[in-house]
Amino acid sequence: MDEKDSKILQELVADSRLSYREIARRVKLAAATVKSRVENLEKNEVIKHYTTILDPEKVGYEVIAIIEIVVSKGKLIDVEENLAKNPNVYAVYDVTGTSDAIIIVRFHRKEELSKFVKSIRVMENIERTVTHYVLNVVKEDFRINI
């Protein structure tokens, strides 16, 4: 990946609906060159996929929580893989510190969050959880800044 690829990626991160022609105009390359570079970035999985970013609250996901998890018996990977399968789990992280993992979850209602937390507390190999209920989102943007 070079500076030209970085410039192309900057444009795609800002608006993935841009045409190759428009990206080419903005980064001062030929459209065919941009197309070839984008295809190479896709092939090498630098670009994993394209998507639409929705406003979670406007589509009903008003509850956000960050849950710290302590796992026993060296089963961290198993627990993380199991949690990652849940469609309400948006991120799973291995972390350092007093917890082994942190997950970010979204739900429509607090009752759904309560049920989820109670269900993971009884999962095999989960020793303890600490749930942080998010009161307000100041910034949330998972796009990579190139």
NORTA-V790513 format. One record per residue. N is the residue number from 0. RES is the residue in one small letter. PHI is phi in degrees with one decimal (* if undefined). BURIAL is # if it has 24 or more other C-alpha atoms within 12 Angstrom, else .. Layout:
BEGIN
N:RES:PHI:BURIAL  N:RES:PHI:BURIAL
END
This chain:
BEGIN
0:m:*:.  1:d:-121.1:.  2:e:-62.8:.  3:k:-64.6:#  4:d:-61.2:#  5:s:-59.4:.  6:k:-64.9:#  7:i:-62.7:#  8:l:-63.3:#  9:q:-57.3:.  10:e:-66.7:#  11:l:-68.1:#  12:v:-64.8:#  13:a:-68.8:.  14:d:-159.9:.  15:s:-73.7:.  16:r:-90.7:.  17:l:-63.2:.  18:s:-77.3:.  19:y:-58.4:#  20:r:-62.2:.  21:e:-69.3:.  22:i:-62.4:#  23:a:-58.1:#  24:r:-61.7:.  25:r:-70.4:.  26:v:-101.9:.  27:k:61.1:.  28:l:-132.9:.  29:a:-73.4:.  30:a:-57.8:.  31:a:-63.5:.  32:t:-65.6:.  33:v:-61.3:#  34:k:-58.1:.  35:s:-63.0:.  36:r:-67.9:#  37:v:-63.3:#  38:e:-60.5:.  39:n:-67.7:.  40:l:-64.9:.  41:e:-67.8:.  42:k:-59.4:.  43:n:-87.3:.  44:e:58.6:.  45:v:-69.1:.  46:i:-94.2:#  47:k:-83.1:.  48:h:-171.6:.  49:y:-108.6:.  50:t:-153.5:.  51:t:-107.3:.  52:i:-92.9:.  53:l:-95.4:.  54:d:-82.4:.  55:p:-56.0:.  56:e:-65.1:.  57:k:-71.3:.  58:v:-108.5:.  59:g:96.6:.  60:y:-93.4:.  61:e:-91.9:#  62:v:-105.5:#  63:i:-124.3:#  64:a:-140.8:#  65:i:-115.2:#  66:i:-119.1:#  67:e:-86.8:#  68:i:-132.0:#  69:v:-109.3:#  70:v:-113.8:#  71:s:-105.3:.  72:k:59.9:.  73:g:63.1:.  74:k:-102.1:.  75:l:-56.2:#  76:i:-62.0:.  77:d:-61.1:.  78:v:-63.6:#  79:e:-61.2:#  80:e:-63.0:.  81:n:-65.7:.  82:l:-64.3:#  83:a:-63.4:.  84:k:-73.4:.  85:n:-74.9:.  86:p:-66.2:.  87:n:-86.7:#  88:v:-90.8:#  89:y:-97.0:.  90:a:-154.7:#  91:v:-132.4:#  92:y:-126.9:#  93:d:-77.2:.  94:v:-136.2:.  95:t:-96.5:.  96:g:109.8:.  97:t:-79.6:.  98:s:-109.3:.  99:d:-92.9:#  100:a:-147.3:#  101:i:-132.0:#  102:i:-122.4:#  103:i:-113.8:#  104:v:-127.6:#  105:r:-134.0:#  106:f:-141.6:#  107:h:-72.4:.  108:r:-134.3:.  109:k:-64.4:.  110:e:-63.9:.  111:e:-66.6:.  112:l:-61.4:#  113:s:-58.0:.  114:k:-62.9:.  115:f:-63.7:#  116:v:-59.8:#  117:k:-64.2:.  118:s:-71.5:.  119:i:-78.9:#  120:r:-63.0:#  121:v:-98.5:.  122:m:-66.1:.  123:e:-60.0:.  124:n:75.8:.  125:i:-96.7:#  126:e:-84.7:.  127:r:-157.3:#  128:t:-131.0:#  129:v:-130.0:#  130:t:-104.0:#  131:h:-110.2:.  132:y:-84.3:.  133:v:-80.1:.  134:l:-85.6:.  135:n:-154.4:.  136:v:-96.6:.  137:v:-87.0:.  138:k:-148.9:.  139:e:-149.8:.  140:d:-153.4:.  141:f:-91.2:.  142:r:-69.8:.  143:i:-83.3:.  144:n:-86.7:.  145:i:-90.0:.
END
